[in-house]
C-alpha cells in the first residue's frame, strides 16, 4: 500500500511498482490517518509511508499502525519513503518501528527491492544514512558486544551486515550457504536483543565493533 499526500507521486509509484515482478499495489492513502485506516482494512504486507503528510505525519502513522495488537498475520511492515535525506527522519522512523527507510529519488528497482526485502522479514536502510545517524551519537562502550557472547563468525557476519550486504551477498562473501547466514543473523539479533538488522547495526556502531564511515 502507498501512503503519500501527492497524487502524482502516488500514481507514479503505483504504476512503476505494479510493473515490478512479485509486487501488487492493493491501495493508496493521501494522509496519515487514512493510511492507518486503509492498512487496517486492506492488511497489506508492506506500507510505503511518506513522512510529510497532513492530519498525521508518516512517523506518527507508523507508530499508531505498529502499536495495534498483533493479529494472526500481524501488522504490516513499514518502509518510510521521503524526498528529504534527513537523519532525524531516519531515527524517528526506526523508533516508530519502521523496517526500512528509502529516498524517493532512488531508481524504482531499488525501491521495489526494499519492499521485497522488508516483506521477507528483513530490514533495510541505506548505509550512508545509517553511518551519518550513528556518527552523530556518542560511541558506547566497546564491551557491549563481548557481553553478548557473539562468536567470531557472528561478529564477522554483523560487520558485513553493517556494510549493507544482503544475506545472499554475505553467503557469497563468506562462501557458506544462505541458510547458514540466516542462522548467524538470527543468533546475532537474539544475543543483542535487536529488533531487526538495522537495530543490530546501530548497536554494532555504538559499541565500537564497527567504526562509522568504515566499510567494516
N, C-alpha and C positions, 0 to 999 in steps of 0.2 A: 504494500500500500504506500502511496506517495502523499506526503503532507507538505504543502508549500502554499504560501498566500498568493503567489504569482501564477495566474492561469496559464500564461505562455510557458513558464518553466515546467509546470505540472504536465502540460500537454506534450512538451518536448521530451521530458523524461519518460513519460508513459509510452510514447511511440518508440523511442530508442530502446528502452529496457524490454518492452514486449517483443522486440525483434531478436533479443538475445536468447540463445538456447537454454531451456530449463527454467525460464522466468516468465511468470504470468502476473500481470498487474490487476489486482482484484478490486481496487478502489482508490479514491482520492479524498483529500480533505484540504480546506482552504485556511484553517486556523487550528490552534492547539486544542481547543475544546472539541471541535468536530473530529480532530484526529483521534482523540481518546474514544469518543463515541463510536466512530466508524471502526476503529481497531477492535473494540469490544464486540461489535456486531459481526464483523466480517472474519475475525480471527485469522489474519494473515500470518505467515511465518516470519516476515520481516516488515518493519515500517521504516521507510526512508523519511526521516524527520528533519525539516528545515528548522533553523534556530529562530530567526526573526519572523514571528507571526503575530497577528492581532488576537485579542481576548486572552490568549495563553501562549507564551512562547514555547518553542520546541523542547527546551530543557525541562521546564515545569511539566509539559505534557508527557515527556518521557518518564519523569518521576511518578506522576499520577498513574500512568499506564502500568508501569512495572511494580507499583506498590499494591496492586489489587491481588487478592488471594489467588494462588495458583490453582487452575482448574486441571482437567485431565491433560490437556495439551500444554498448559502453562501459558503465560503471557508471551506475546511475540517478541522477537529480538528487535532492537532499535539500532539503526545506523543514522547518526546525525550527519546531515549534509548542509554545507553553508558556503557562501561566497567568500566569507571572511576567514582568513587564516589567523585566528585569534586564540592564543594559548589559554585564555580564560574560558573560552568555549570548550576547549578540549577537556580541561579539568572539570568543568561543570557537567559536561556530558558523561564523563566517566563516573562522577559522583552520583549522578542521577540513575546510573545503571545501564547506560548505553553500551553496546558491544562493539561499536565502531564509530569512526569519525572520518569523513571524506570531504573533499572540496568539489564544488560544482564544476570547476574548470577542468577537472580531470577527464580524460577520454572515457566515453561511455563504457568501453570494455573493462576499464579499471573499476568503475562504479559497480558494474554488473558482477565483477569478481568479488568485490567487497560484500555484496548481497549474498552471493553463493557461500562465501567463507563463513559469514555470520549465521546463515541458515543452517550450516553444517555443525554449528555449535562452538565455533571458534570466535576469536575477537580480532579485529583489525584496526590498526592505527598507523598512519604513515610515519616511519621512523624519524623523519626530520622534526615533525611536530612533537613527537614524544621526547626526543632529545632536548628540545628547547624547553619543554614543560618541566622536565626533571632537573635541568640545569639551573632553573630559577629557584629550586628548592634547596635548603641546606642539606648536605650529604649526611646520611645516618651513619651509624657505627658499622664498620666492616665486619663486626662479629655477628651481625644479624643473620647472615646466611649460614655460617657454620653451625649456629644453634639449630638450624632447620635440618641439619644432618643430611644435606644433599650429597649424593655420591659424586665422584669425579665426572662420570658420564652425564649425570643430571645437570651439573654446573655447565658442562660443555654445551648441552642442549639449550639451556637457558641463555647462554651467551649468543647462540645462533638465533634463537627466538628474538633476542633484543636487537639483532641487526635487521629484523623484518622478514626473515625467511619463513616460508610456509613449511608444514610438515613434510611434504614430498621433497622440497628443496633441502631440508635438514637431512632426510634419509639419504639423499644423493650425496650430500657433503660428507656424511659420516660412513657412507657405504654400508648401511644397515636397512632392514625392512621398515616399511611405513608403520606397521603395527607396533614395532619396537619403539619407534619415535613417539607414537601416540601414548604408549605406556609410560615412557620417560616424562613426557609433558604432563600427563595426568598425575604422576608421582610428585613432580615439581609443584604443581598447583596445590596439591593436598598438603605437602610439607610446609609450603609458605603460607598456607591459609589464604591463597589468592582466589579472587572471584573468577578471573579469566586470564588469558595470556597477557593482555595489556597490563593488568594489575601486577602480574608476576614480574614483568619487565620493569615497571616502576620500582618495585621492591629491589630488583637487581641493581638498578642505577643508584637508588638511595643508600643501599648497603655498601656500595663501592666495588661490587663484583664487576660491574660494567661502568666505564667512565663515560659520562655524557659527551657526545660528539665523536666517540671512537667507533670502530667497526667491530668491536668485540674483544 
